[in-house]
């Protein structure tokens, strides 16, 4: 993936990882469009950055995604990078029958949203120079967080989807997976100040340095996520699960 001269769409770009990366990509010399459902956060994200734009999008709405794709291609015909970052996470007690509304919302947001948006834009991206799709997954794609089983499962699904997508789009669109560790964001209550979680700026700076490697790695993995990513290969899944269970 090129480091400059792109037109990049970042979903969930009004806060957290999406915002931190969107602003760094902008400041490095790219045009960046951020999306989300909170207009105030989007406007704050682009303030003072002339080559950043904001467009509202609810990734849980299939019709909205279809309309958005047509609109963004018309407004930004040079769009060549899609970053599927929007996601939600919640703790769940699955030990007894429960209301599945939150679990279903997690699946729609974290799996169907990226699949639908990728489908809506793939023909356009395939016609662009330097085209890339970046799917933001998680270290929990490789070892699940027991208290967040649906979230972990959605990220495992997106890891698998990214691997298959990379093969099918080879020679047309570069497919990159970004798998963060636990990062200090507002993804869950209290997470932005939690001890042991990676500071957001430190994470984003390391990610940008990894994107600068030539050729771009298929998986963008900061040092903090390697214990999860390599757990199966190292035979350390039981130990990592025990650590995650204590969180």
C-alpha positions in Angstrom: 0.0 0.0 0.0 1.3 3.4 -0.9 2.0 5.7 2.1 1.1 9.0 0.3 -1.1 10.1 -2.6 -4.1 7.9 -1.6 -7.7 8.7 -1.2 -8.7 6.7 1.9 -12.1 5.9 3.4 -12.0 5.0 7.1 -15.2 3.7 8.6 -15.6 4.5 12.3 -13.2 7.3 11.8 -14.7 9.7 14.4 -12.9 8.2 17.4 -10.4 5.7 18.6 -8.2 3.7 16.3 -10.0 4.9 13.2 -9.5 8.6 14.1 -5.9 8.2 15.1 -5.0 6.5 11.9 -7.1 8.7 9.7 -5.4 11.8 11.0 -2.0 10.3 10.6 -2.7 9.3 7.0 -4.0 12.8 6.3 -0.9 14.4 7.8 1.4 12.1 5.8 -0.1 13.4 2.5 -3.3 11.5 1.8 -6.9 12.6 1.2 -9.0 11.0 3.9 -12.8 10.5 4.3 -14.1 9.5 7.7 -17.5 8.0 8.3 -19.6 7.2 11.4 -23.0 8.0 13.0 -21.9 10.8 15.3 -21.8 14.0 13.2 -20.2 16.1 16.0 -17.3 13.6 16.4 -16.8 13.5 12.6 -16.6 17.3 12.4 -14.2 17.4 15.3 -12.1 14.7 13.5 -11.6 16.8 10.4 -11.2 20.2 12.0 -8.2 22.1 10.7 -7.3 19.4 8.2 -8.1 20.6 4.7 -7.8 17.2 2.9 -10.1 15.4 5.3 -13.8 15.0 4.7 -16.7 13.5 6.8 -19.7 11.6 5.6 -22.4 10.0 7.7 -22.8 6.2 7.4 -24.5 3.6 9.5 -22.8 0.4 8.6 -25.6 -1.7 10.0 -28.0 -0.4 7.2 -27.6 -2.3 3.9 -29.6 0.3 1.9 -27.5 3.1 3.4 -24.3 1.3 2.4 -25.5 0.9 -1.2 -26.4 4.6 -1.4 -23.3 5.7 0.3 -21.1 3.8 -2.1 -22.6 5.5 -5.1 -22.3 8.9 -3.4 -18.7 8.6 -2.3 -17.5 7.3 -5.7 -19.2 10.3 -7.4 -17.6 12.8 -4.9 -14.2 11.1 -4.7 -13.5 9.3 -7.9 -9.9 8.7 -6.9 -10.9 6.6 -3.9 -8.5 3.7 -3.8 -8.2 2.6 -0.2 -11.1 1.2 2.0 -10.4 0.8 5.8 -13.1 -1.3 7.4 -12.6 -0.2 11.0 -16.1 0.4 12.4 -17.0 -2.1 15.1 -18.7 -2.6 18.5 -17.9 -4.8 21.5 -19.7 -5.8 24.6 -19.4 -8.3 27.4 -21.8 -11.2 27.4 -23.0 -13.8 29.9 -23.8 -16.8 27.7 -24.3 -19.2 30.6 -28.1 -18.9 30.5 -30.8 -18.0 28.0 -30.6 -14.2 27.2 -31.7 -11.4 24.9 -29.5 -11.8 21.8 -30.1 -8.3 20.4 -26.6 -7.1 21.3 -25.0 -10.2 19.9 -26.9 -9.8 16.7 -25.9 -6.2 16.4 -22.3 -7.1 16.9 -22.5 -9.6 14.0 -24.2 -7.1 11.7 -21.8 -4.3 12.5 -18.5 -6.2 12.6 -19.1 -8.8 9.8 -22.0 -7.8 7.5 -21.0 -4.1 7.5 -17.5 -4.7 6.1 -18.7 -7.4 3.7 -21.4 -5.2 2.4 -19.2 -2.1 2.0 -16.5 -4.1 0.4 -18.9 -5.6 -2.1 -20.3 -2.1 -2.9 -16.9 -0.7 -3.6 -14.8 -3.6 -4.9 -15.5 -2.9 -8.6 -14.4 0.7 -8.2 -11.4 -0.2 -6.2 -10.2 -2.8 -8.7 -10.1 -0.1 -11.3 -7.8 2.2 -9.3 -4.0 2.3 -9.1 -2.6 1.3 -5.7 -5.9 -0.1 -4.5 -6.1 -1.6 -1.0 -8.6 -2.9 1.5 -7.6 -2.8 5.2 -9.7 -4.9 7.5 -9.3 -4.1 11.2 -9.7 -7.3 13.2 -8.2 -7.9 16.6 -5.7 -10.0 18.5 -8.9 -11.7 19.8 -9.4 -13.2 16.3 -6.7 -15.7 17.4 -7.4 -16.2 21.0 -10.9 -15.2 22.2 -11.7 -13.0 25.2 -14.0 -15.3 27.2 -16.3 -12.5 28.4 -16.8 -11.2 24.8 -17.5 -14.4 22.8 -19.5 -12.8 19.9 -17.0 -9.9 19.4 -14.1 -12.4 19.4 -16.0 -14.6 16.9 -16.7 -11.7 14.5 -13.0 -10.8 14.5 -12.0 -14.4 13.8 -14.5 -14.4 10.9 -13.0 -11.2 9.5 -9.5 -12.7 9.7 -10.7 -15.7 7.7 -12.6 -13.5 5.3 -9.5 -11.3 4.7 -7.3 -14.3 3.9 -9.8 -15.5 1.3 -10.4 -12.0 -0.1 -6.6 -11.6 -0.5 -6.5 -14.6 -2.8 -9.4 -13.7 -4.9 -8.3 -10.0 -5.3 -4.6 -10.8 -6.0 -3.3 -8.6 -8.7 -6.3 -6.2 -8.4 -6.6 -5.0 -4.8 -4.2 -5.4 -2.0 -5.8 -6.9 1.1 -4.2 -6.0 4.5 -5.3 -7.1 7.9 -4.7 -4.9 10.9 -5.0 -6.8 14.2 -4.8 -4.5 17.2 -4.0 -5.7 20.8 -5.9 -4.2 23.7 -5.7 -0.4 23.1 -6.8 2.5 25.2 -9.9 3.7 23.4 -13.6 4.1 24.2 -14.6 0.8 22.6 -15.8 -0.4 26.0 -16.5 1.4 29.2 -13.3 2.3 31.1 -11.0 1.0 28.4 -9.4 4.4 27.6 -7.7 4.5 31.0 -7.2 0.8 31.7 -3.8 -0.4 33.0 -2.0 -2.8 30.7 -3.7 -1.5 27.6 -1.5 0.0 24.9 -1.7 3.9 24.7 -3.6 4.9 21.5 -0.9 7.2 20.1 1.8 4.7 20.7 -0.2 2.1 18.9 -1.1 4.3 15.9 2.6 5.4 15.5 3.8 1.8 15.4 1.0 0.9 12.9 2.0 3.7 10.6 5.6 2.6 10.7 4.6 -0.9 9.8 2.5 0.3 6.8 5.8 2.0 5.6 7.5 -1.4 5.1 7.9 -2.4 1.5 6.2 -4.5 0.5 3.4 -3.9 3.0 2.9 -6.9 5.2 -0.3 -8.9 4.8 -0.9 -8.5 8.5 -0.1 -5.4 10.4 0.9 -6.6 13.9 2.4 -4.4 16.6 4.6 -6.1 19.1 1.9 -6.1 21.8 -0.4 -8.3 19.8 2.2 -11.0 18.9 1.5 -13.2 22.0 -2.1 -13.6 20.8 -1.3 -13.9 17.1 1.4 -16.5 17.7 -0.3 -18.4 20.6 -1.5 -21.4 18.5 1.8 -21.8 16.7 3.7 -21.5 20.1 1.3 -23.9 21.9 0.5 -21.2 24.4 -3.2 -20.9 23.9 -4.1 -22.2 27.3 -1.8 -19.7 29.0 -3.1 -16.8 27.0 -6.7 -17.9 27.6 -6.1 -18.0 31.3 -4.6 -14.5 31.1 -7.6 -13.2 29.1 -10.1 -14.9 31.5 -8.7 -12.8 34.3 -9.4 -9.5 32.6 
